Amino acid sequence: MAKEISCREAGYDCDFMIRSEDENQLIEFVQEHARETHDTQMSPTDIRGAWKTV
Ligand SMILES: [Zn+2]
C-alpha cells in the first residue's frame, strides 16, 4: 500500500503531489517541500493526518 499526499487536498494552490510506499521518505519529502515552498513546518503527525492510502 502506498501513501499519497497533495498540496491541493491540503488546501494549497500548488500542484505538488507525492506518492510513496516508504512513509519516512514521504514525510521527509513533504517536510522539505513545505519548508522550502510554503515556509511552513509540518510535523510527522500533521503529515500522517493528511495523507491517504492508495
Ligand atoms: Zn506545495
N, CA, C, O and the ligand as a Tripos MOL2 file, in Angstrom:
@<TRIPOS>MOLECULE
protein
  217   215    55     0     0
PROTEIN
NO_CHARGES

@<TRIPOS>ATOM
      1 N           0.8440   -1.2000    0.0000 N.3       1 MET1
      2 CA          0.0000    0.0000    0.0000 C.3       1 MET1
      3 C           0.8760    1.2440    0.0000 C.2       1 MET1
      4 O           1.8360    1.3350    0.7650 O.2       1 MET1
      5 N           0.5510    2.1790   -0.8370 N.am      2 ALA2
      6 CA          1.3040    3.4240   -0.8880 C.3       2 ALA2
      7 C           0.5060    4.5340   -0.2080 C.2       2 ALA2
      8 O          -0.7140    4.4560   -0.0710 O.2       2 ALA2
      9 N           1.2200    5.5490    0.2040 N.am      3 LYS3
     10 CA          0.5880    6.7420    0.7570 C.3       3 LYS3
     11 C           0.7300    7.8710   -0.2590 C.2       3 LYS3
     12 O           1.7370    7.9800   -0.9580 O.2       3 LYS3
     13 N          -0.3000    8.7030   -0.3240 N.am      4 GLU4
     14 CA         -0.2800    9.8110   -1.2650 C.3       4 GLU4
     15 C          -0.6950   11.0790   -0.5360 C.2       4 GLU4
     16 O          -1.6120   11.0810    0.2850 O.2       4 GLU4
     17 N           0.0040   12.1460   -0.8590 N.am      5 ILE5
     18 CA         -0.3650   13.4280   -0.2500 C.3       5 ILE5
     19 C          -0.1990   14.5080   -1.3050 C.2       5 ILE5
     20 O           0.7660   14.4920   -2.0690 O.2       5 ILE5
     21 N          -1.1240   15.4320   -1.3490 N.am      6 SER6
     22 CA         -1.0250   16.5120   -2.3140 C.3       6 SER6
     23 C          -1.3350   17.8310   -1.6270 C.2       6 SER6
     24 O          -2.1600   17.9140   -0.7160 O.2       6 SER6
     25 N          -0.6430   18.8560   -2.0980 N.am      7 CYS7
     26 CA         -0.8690   20.1840   -1.5400 C.3       7 CYS7
     27 C          -2.2970   20.6410   -1.7840 C.2       7 CYS7
     28 O          -2.9140   21.2720   -0.9250 O.2       7 CYS7
     29 N          -2.8170   20.3160   -2.9640 N.am      8 ARG8
     30 CA         -4.1460   20.8330   -3.2940 C.3       8 ARG8
     31 C          -5.1920   20.2960   -2.3110 C.2       8 ARG8
     32 O          -6.0910   21.0230   -1.8870 O.2       8 ARG8
     33 N          -5.0620   19.0270   -1.9620 N.am      9 GLU9
     34 CA         -6.0190   18.4690   -0.9990 C.3       9 GLU9
     35 C          -5.8260   19.0510    0.3890 C.2       9 GLU9
     36 O          -6.7450   19.0480    1.2080 O.2       9 GLU9
     37 N          -4.6180   19.5540    0.6500 N.am     10 ALA10
     38 CA         -4.3510   20.1790    1.9450 C.3      10 ALA10
     39 C          -4.7450   21.6560    1.9390 C.2      10 ALA10
     40 O          -4.6030   22.3470    2.9470 O.2      10 ALA10
     41 N          -5.2420   22.1320    0.7920 N.am     11 GLY11
     42 CA         -5.7530   23.4910    0.7300 C.3      11 GLY11
     43 C          -4.8030   24.5020    0.1150 C.2      11 GLY11
     44 O          -5.0940   25.6980    0.1000 O.2      11 GLY11
     45 N          -3.6590   24.0300   -0.3970 N.am     12 TYR12
     46 CA         -2.7160   24.9550   -1.0290 C.3      12 TYR12
     47 C          -2.9680   25.0130   -2.5300 C.2      12 TYR12
     48 O          -3.3600   24.0260   -3.1540 O.2      12 TYR12
     49 N          -2.7320   26.1890   -3.0880 N.am     13 ASP13
     50 CA         -2.8190   26.3540   -4.5320 C.3      13 ASP13
     51 C          -1.4640   25.9670   -5.1240 C.2      13 ASP13
     52 O          -0.6600   26.8270   -5.4830 O.2      13 ASP13
     53 N          -1.2320   24.6790   -5.2180 N.am     14 CYS14
     54 CA          0.0910   24.1620   -5.5390 C.3      14 CYS14
     55 C          -0.0940   22.7670   -6.1140 C.2      14 CYS14
     56 O          -0.9210   21.9960   -5.6260 O.2      14 CYS14
     57 N           0.6650   22.4430   -7.1420 N.am     15 ASP15
     58 CA          0.4800   21.1530   -7.8100 C.3      15 ASP15
     59 C           1.3650   20.0430   -7.2650 C.2      15 ASP15
     60 O           1.4280   18.9600   -7.8480 O.2      15 ASP15
     61 N           2.0490   20.2960   -6.1580 N.am     16 PHE16
     62 CA          2.9140   19.2640   -5.5920 C.3      16 PHE16
     63 C           2.0900   18.0590   -5.1550 C.2      16 PHE16
     64 O           1.0800   18.1930   -4.4640 O.2      16 PHE16
     65 N           2.5430   16.8810   -5.5720 N.am     17 MET17
     66 CA          1.8900   15.6470   -5.1510 C.3      17 MET17
     67 C           2.9620   14.5780   -5.0680 C.2      17 MET17
     68 O           3.8460   14.5100   -5.9220 O.2      17 MET17
     69 N           2.8880   13.7550   -4.0540 N.am     18 ILE18
     70 CA          3.8720   12.6860   -3.9260 C.3      18 ILE18
     71 C           3.1710   11.4200   -3.4660 C.2      18 ILE18
     72 O           2.2290   11.4440   -2.6740 O.2      18 ILE18
     73 N           3.6700   10.3180   -3.9950 N.am     19 ARG19
     74 CA          3.1450    9.0080   -3.5990 C.3      19 ARG19
     75 C           4.3420    8.1180   -3.3000 C.2      19 ARG19
     76 O           5.2930    8.0700   -4.0800 O.2      19 ARG19
     77 N           4.3000    7.4270   -2.1950 N.am     20 SER20
     78 CA          5.4180    6.5610   -1.8350 C.3      20 SER20
     79 C           4.9340    5.4450   -0.9260 C.2      20 SER20
     80 O           3.9650    5.5900   -0.1810 O.2      20 SER20
     81 N           5.6420    4.3280   -1.0130 N.am     21 GLU21
     82 CA          5.3630    3.2390   -0.0640 C.3      21 GLU21
     83 C           6.2530    3.3550    1.1610 C.2      21 GLU21
     84 O           6.0920    2.6150    2.1310 O.2      21 GLU21
     85 N           7.1830    4.2810    1.1100 N.am     22 ASP22
     86 CA          8.1150    4.4680    2.2220 C.3      22 ASP22
     87 C           7.6590    5.6850    3.0330 C.2      22 ASP22
     88 O           7.8670    6.8280    2.6250 O.2      22 ASP22
     89 N           7.0410    5.4260    4.1760 N.am     23 GLU23
     90 CA          6.4420    6.5160    4.9500 C.3      23 GLU23
     91 C           7.4750    7.5460    5.3860 C.2      23 GLU23
     92 O           7.2190    8.7490    5.3430 O.2      23 GLU23
     93 N           8.6420    7.0690    5.8070 N.am     24 ASN24
     94 CA          9.6560    8.0180    6.2920 C.3      24 ASN24
     95 C          10.1570    8.9030    5.1690 C.2      24 ASN24
     96 O          10.3890   10.0970    5.3630 O.2      24 ASN24
     97 N          10.3230    8.3090    3.9820 N.am     25 GLN25
     98 CA         10.7720    9.0960    2.8400 C.3      25 GLN25
     99 C           9.7140   10.1280    2.4670 C.2      25 GLN25
    100 O          10.0370   11.2770    2.1650 O.2      25 GLN25
    101 N           8.4660    9.7180    2.4890 N.am     26 LEU26
    102 CA          7.3870   10.6300    2.1420 C.3      26 LEU26
    103 C           7.3500   11.8000    3.1380 C.2      26 LEU26
    104 O           7.2020   12.9560    2.7430 O.2      26 LEU26
    105 N           7.4840   11.4890    4.4060 N.am     27 ILE27
    106 CA          7.4740   12.5490    5.4240 C.3      27 ILE27
    107 C           8.6250   13.5250    5.1790 C.2      27 ILE27
    108 O           8.4430   14.7390    5.2710 O.2      27 ILE27
    109 N           9.8020   12.9960    4.8680 N.am     28 GLU28
    110 CA         10.9480   13.8720    4.6130 C.3      28 GLU28
    111 C          10.7030   14.7810    3.4120 C.2      28 GLU28
    112 O          10.9870   15.9780    3.4640 O.2      28 GLU28
    113 N          10.1790   14.2120    2.3370 N.am     29 PHE29
    114 CA          9.9350   14.9930    1.1220 C.3      29 PHE29
    115 C           8.9060   16.0870    1.3890 C.2      29 PHE29
    116 O           9.0750   17.2310    0.9660 O.2      29 PHE29
    117 N           7.8430   15.7220    2.0930 N.am     30 VAL30
    118 CA          6.7750   16.6960    2.3440 C.3      30 VAL30
    119 C           7.2770   17.8070    3.2580 C.2      30 VAL30
    120 O           6.9700   18.9810    3.0500 O.2      30 VAL30
    121 N           8.0510   17.4270    4.2740 N.am     31 GLN31
    122 CA          8.5870   18.4590    5.1750 C.3      31 GLN31
    123 C           9.4730   19.4280    4.4130 C.2      31 GLN31
    124 O           9.4060   20.6400    4.6190 O.2      31 GLN31
    125 N          10.3120   18.8800    3.5230 N.am     32 GLU32
    126 CA         11.2120   19.7390    2.7530 C.3      32 GLU32
    127 C          10.4130   20.6570    1.8250 C.2      32 GLU32
    128 O          10.7030   21.8490    1.7180 O.2      32 GLU32
    129 N           9.4180   20.0980    1.1660 N.am     33 HIS33
    130 CA          8.5920   20.9070    0.2670 C.3      33 HIS33
    131 C           7.8420   21.9910    1.0470 C.2      33 HIS33
    132 O           7.7930   23.1440    0.6190 O.2      33 HIS33
    133 N           7.2680   21.6250    2.1720 N.am     34 ALA34
    134 CA          6.5050   22.5940    2.9650 C.3      34 ALA34
    135 C           7.4080   23.7340    3.4290 C.2      34 ALA34
    136 O           7.0100   24.8990    3.4330 O.2      34 ALA34
    137 N           8.6180   23.3790    3.8170 N.am     35 ARG35
    138 CA          9.5410   24.3860    4.3240 C.3      35 ARG35
    139 C          10.0160   25.3010    3.1980 C.2      35 ARG35
    140 O          10.0290   26.5230    3.3460 O.2      35 ARG35
    141 N          10.4050   24.7040    2.0760 N.am     36 GLU36
    142 CA         11.0140   25.4910    1.0110 C.3      36 GLU36
    143 C           9.9880   26.2620    0.1900 C.2      36 GLU36
    144 O          10.2500   27.3790   -0.2550 O.2      36 GLU36
    145 N           8.8300   25.6630   -0.0040 N.am     37 THR37
    146 CA          7.8510   26.2750   -0.9080 C.3      37 THR37
    147 C           6.8010   27.0830   -0.1530 C.2      37 THR37
    148 O           6.3550   28.1250   -0.6320 O.2      37 THR37
    149 N           6.4120   26.6120    1.0050 N.am     38 HIS38
    150 CA          5.3140   27.2710    1.7250 C.3      38 HIS38
    151 C           5.7570   27.9250    3.0270 C.2      38 HIS38
    152 O           4.9440   28.4850    3.7620 O.2      38 HIS38
    153 N           7.0670   27.8460    3.3060 N.am     39 ASP39
    154 CA          7.5890   28.4380    4.5370 C.3      39 ASP39
    155 C           6.7860   27.9590    5.7480 C.2      39 ASP39
    156 O           6.4530   28.7320    6.6460 O.2      39 ASP39
    157 N           6.4920   26.6760    5.7400 N.am     40 THR40
    158 CA          5.6510   26.0800    6.7760 C.3      40 THR40
    159 C           6.3580   24.8630    7.3640 C.2      40 THR40
    160 O           6.9970   24.0970    6.6420 O.2      40 THR40
    161 N           6.2390   24.6950    8.6550 N.am     41 GLN41
    162 CA          6.7660   23.4860    9.2920 C.3      41 GLN41
    163 C           5.6300   22.4880    9.4370 C.2      41 GLN41
    164 O           4.5740   22.8070    9.9850 O.2      41 GLN41
    165 N           5.8530   21.2820    8.9450 N.am     42 MET42
    166 CA          4.8650   20.2230    9.1540 C.3      42 MET42
    167 C           5.4900   19.1370   10.0140 C.2      42 MET42
    168 O           6.5980   18.6790    9.7370 O.2      42 MET42
    169 N           4.7920   18.7320   11.0380 N.am     43 SER43
    170 CA          5.2850   17.6380   11.8760 C.3      43 SER43
    171 C           4.8980   16.3140   11.2250 C.2      43 SER43
    172 O           3.9660   16.2610   10.4220 O.2      43 SER43
    173 N           5.6100   15.2510   11.5710 N.am     44 PRO44
    174 CA          5.1950   13.9390   11.0570 C.3      44 PRO44
    175 C           3.7420   13.6370   11.3760 C.2      44 PRO44
    176 O           3.0550   12.9910   10.5840 O.2      44 PRO44
    177 N           3.2680   14.0920   12.5170 N.am     45 THR45
    178 CA          1.8650   13.8590   12.8810 C.3      45 THR45
    179 C           0.9280   14.5730   11.9130 C.2      45 THR45
    180 O          -0.0880   14.0180   11.4970 O.2      45 THR45
    181 N           1.2790   15.8120   11.5570 N.am     46 ASP46
    182 CA          0.4730   16.5560   10.5790 C.3      46 ASP46
    183 C           0.3980   15.7850    9.2630 C.2      46 ASP46
    184 O          -0.6660   15.6540    8.6580 O.2      46 ASP46
    185 N           1.5390   15.2870    8.8430 N.am     47 ILE47
    186 CA          1.6090   14.6130    7.5450 C.3      47 ILE47
    187 C           0.8360   13.2960    7.5900 C.2      47 ILE47
    188 O           0.1060   12.9550    6.6580 O.2      47 ILE47
    189 N           1.0100   12.5700    8.6830 N.am     48 ARG48
    190 CA          0.2570   11.3080    8.8070 C.3      48 ARG48
    191 C          -1.2490   11.5450    8.7800 C.2      48 ARG48
    192 O          -2.0100   10.6870    8.3330 O.2      48 ARG48
    193 N          -1.6830   12.7320    9.2690 N.am     49 GLY49
    194 CA         -3.1070   13.0400    9.2660 C.3      49 GLY49
    195 C          -3.6160   13.4960    7.9150 C.2      49 GLY49
    196 O          -4.8220   13.5200    7.6690 O.2      49 GLY49
    197 N          -2.6700   13.8650    7.0230 N.am     50 ALA50
    198 CA         -3.0690   14.4620    5.7460 C.3      50 ALA50
    199 C          -2.9740   13.4890    4.5770 C.2      50 ALA50
    200 O          -3.6050   13.7210    3.5470 O.2      50 ALA50
    201 N          -2.2200   12.4260    4.6990 N.am     51 TRP51
    202 CA         -2.0640   11.5490    3.5460 C.3      51 TRP51
    203 C          -3.2250   10.5820    3.4440 C.2      51 TRP51
    204 O          -3.9700   10.3630    4.3990 O.2      51 TRP51
    205 N          -3.3560   10.0150    2.2650 N.am     52 LYS52
    206 CA         -4.3600    8.9710    2.0930 C.3      52 LYS52
    207 C          -3.6610    7.7260    1.5650 C.2      52 LYS52
    208 O          -2.6130    7.8160    0.9250 O.2      52 LYS52
    209 N          -4.2290    6.6040    1.8280 N.am     53 THR53
    210 CA         -3.6650    5.3310    1.3960 C.3      53 THR53
    211 C          -4.2430    5.0010    0.0290 C.2      53 THR53
    212 O          -5.4590    5.0100   -0.1660 O.2      53 THR53
    213 N          -3.3530    4.7090   -0.9140 N.am     54 VAL54
    214 CA         -3.8000    4.4170   -2.2940 C.3      54 VAL54
    215 C          -3.2850    3.0570   -2.7470 C.2      54 VAL54
    216 O          -3.5550    2.6380   -3.8720 O.2      54 VAL54
    217 ZN          3.0480   22.7820   -2.2130 Zn       55 ZN55
@<TRIPOS>BOND
     1     1     2 1
     2     2     3 1
     3     3     4 2
     4     3     5 am
     5     5     6 1
     6     6     7 1
     7     7     8 2
     8     7     9 am
     9     9    10 1
    10    10    11 1
    11    11    12 2
    12    11    13 am
    13    13    14 1
    14    14    15 1
    15    15    16 2
    16    15    17 am
    17    17    18 1
    18    18    19 1
    19    19    20 2
    20    19    21 am
    21    21    22 1
    22    22    23 1
    23    23    24 2
    24    23    25 am
    25    25    26 1
    26    26    27 1
    27    27    28 2
    28    27    29 am
    29    29    30 1
    30    30    31 1
    31    31    32 2
    32    31    33 am
    33    33    34 1
    34    34    35 1
    35    35    36 2
    36    35    37 am
    37    37    38 1
    38    38    39 1
    39    39    40 2
    40    39    41 am
    41    41    42 1
    42    42    43 1
    43    43    44 2
    44    43    45 am
    45    45    46 1
    46    46    47 1
    47    47    48 2
    48    47    49 am
    49    49    50 1
    50    50    51 1
    51    51    52 2
    52    51    53 am
    53    53    54 1
    54    54    55 1
    55    55    56 2
    56    55    57 am
    57    57    58 1
    58    58    59 1
    59    59    60 2
    60    59    61 am
    61    61    62 1
    62    62    63 1
    63    63    64 2
    64    63    65 am
    65    65    66 1
    66    66    67 1
    67    67    68 2
    68    67    69 am
    69    69    70 1
    70    70    71 1
    71    71    72 2
    72    71    73 am
    73    73    74 1
    74    74    75 1
    75    75    76 2
    76    75    77 am
    77    77    78 1
    78    78    79 1
    79    79    80 2
    80    79    81 am
    81    81    82 1
    82    82    83 1
    83    83    84 2
    84    83    85 am
    85    85    86 1
    86    86    87 1
    87    87    88 2
    88    87    89 am
    89    89    90 1
    90    90    91 1
    91    91    92 2
    92    91    93 am
    93    93    94 1
    94    94    95 1
    95    95    96 2
    96    95    97 am
    97    97    98 1
    98    98    99 1
    99    99   100 2
   100    99   101 am
   101   101   102 1
   102   102   103 1
   103   103   104 2
   104   103   105 am
   105   105   106 1
   106   106   107 1
   107   107   108 2
   108   107   109 am
   109   109   110 1
   110   110   111 1
   111   111   112 2
   112   111   113 am
   113   113   114 1
   114   114   115 1
   115   115   116 2
   116   115   117 am
   117   117   118 1
   118   118   119 1
   119   119   120 2
   120   119   121 am
   121   121   122 1
   122   122   123 1
   123   123   124 2
   124   123   125 am
   125   125   126 1
   126   126   127 1
   127   127   128 2
   128   127   129 am
   129   129   130 1
   130   130   131 1
   131   131   132 2
   132   131   133 am
   133   133   134 1
   134   134   135 1
   135   135   136 2
   136   135   137 am
   137   137   138 1
   138   138   139 1
   139   139   140 2
   140   139   141 am
   141   141   142 1
   142   142   143 1
   143   143   144 2
   144   143   145 am
   145   145   146 1
   146   146   147 1
   147   147   148 2
   148   147   149 am
   149   149   150 1
   150   150   151 1
   151   151   152 2
   152   151   153 am
   153   153   154 1
   154   154   155 1
   155   155   156 2
   156   155   157 am
   157   157   158 1
   158   158   159 1
   159   159   160 2
   160   159   161 am
   161   161   162 1
   162   162   163 1
   163   163   164 2
   164   163   165 am
   165   165   166 1
   166   166   167 1
   167   167   168 2
   168   167   169 am
   169   169   170 1
   170   170   171 1
   171   171   172 2
   172   171   173 am
   173   173   174 1
   174   174   175 1
   175   175   176 2
   176   175   177 am
   177   177   178 1
   178   178   179 1
   179   179   180 2
   180   179   181 am
   181   181   182 1
   182   182   183 1
   183   183   184 2
   184   183   185 am
   185   185   186 1
   186   186   187 1
   187   187   188 2
   188   187   189 am
   189   189   190 1
   190   190   191 1
   191   191   192 2
   192   191   193 am
   193   193   194 1
   194   194   195 1
   195   195   196 2
   196   195   197 am
   197   197   198 1
   198   198   199 1
   199   199   200 2
   200   199   201 am
   201   201   202 1
   202   202   203 1
   203   203   204 2
   204   203   205 am
   205   205   206 1
   206   206   207 1
   207   207   208 2
   208   207   209 am
   209   209   210 1
   210   210   211 1
   211   211   212 2
   212   211   213 am
   213   213   214 1
   214   214   215 1
   215   215   216 2
@<TRIPOS>SUBSTRUCTURE
     1 MET1         2 RESIDUE 1 A MET
     2 ALA2         6 RESIDUE 1 A ALA
     3 LYS3        10 RESIDUE 1 A LYS
     4 GLU4        14 RESIDUE 1 A GLU
     5 ILE5        18 RESIDUE 1 A ILE
     6 SER6        22 RESIDUE 1 A SER
     7 CYS7        26 RESIDUE 1 A CYS
     8 ARG8        30 RESIDUE 1 A ARG
     9 GLU9        34 RESIDUE 1 A GLU
    10 ALA10       38 RESIDUE 1 A ALA
    11 GLY11       42 RESIDUE 1 A GLY
    12 TYR12       46 RESIDUE 1 A TYR
    13 ASP13       50 RESIDUE 1 A ASP
    14 CYS14       54 RESIDUE 1 A CYS
    15 ASP15       58 RESIDUE 1 A ASP
    16 PHE16       62 RESIDUE 1 A PHE
    17 MET17       66 RESIDUE 1 A MET
    18 ILE18       70 RESIDUE 1 A ILE
    19 ARG19       74 RESIDUE 1 A ARG
    20 SER20       78 RESIDUE 1 A SER
    21 GLU21       82 RESIDUE 1 A GLU
    22 ASP22       86 RESIDUE 1 A ASP
    23 GLU23       90 RESIDUE 1 A GLU
    24 ASN24       94 RESIDUE 1 A ASN
    25 GLN25       98 RESIDUE 1 A GLN
    26 LEU26      102 RESIDUE 1 A LEU
    27 ILE27      106 RESIDUE 1 A ILE
    28 GLU28      110 RESIDUE 1 A GLU
    29 PHE29      114 RESIDUE 1 A PHE
    30 VAL30      118 RESIDUE 1 A VAL
    31 GLN31      122 RESIDUE 1 A GLN
    32 GLU32      126 RESIDUE 1 A GLU
    33 HIS33      130 RESIDUE 1 A HIS
    34 ALA34      134 RESIDUE 1 A ALA
    35 ARG35      138 RESIDUE 1 A ARG
    36 GLU36      142 RESIDUE 1 A GLU
    37 THR37      146 RESIDUE 1 A THR
    38 HIS38      150 RESIDUE 1 A HIS
    39 ASP39      154 RESIDUE 1 A ASP
    40 THR40      158 RESIDUE 1 A THR
    41 GLN41      162 RESIDUE 1 A GLN
    42 MET42      166 RESIDUE 1 A MET
    43 SER43      170 RESIDUE 1 A SER
    44 PRO44      174 RESIDUE 1 A PRO
    45 THR45      178 RESIDUE 1 A THR
    46 ASP46      182 RESIDUE 1 A ASP
    47 ILE47      186 RESIDUE 1 A ILE
    48 ARG48      190 RESIDUE 1 A ARG
    49 GLY49      194 RESIDUE 1 A GLY
    50 ALA50      198 RESIDUE 1 A ALA
    51 TRP51      202 RESIDUE 1 A TRP
    52 LYS52      206 RESIDUE 1 A LYS
    53 THR53      210 RESIDUE 1 A THR
    54 VAL54      214 RESIDUE 1 A VAL
    55 ZN55       217 GROUP 0 **** ****
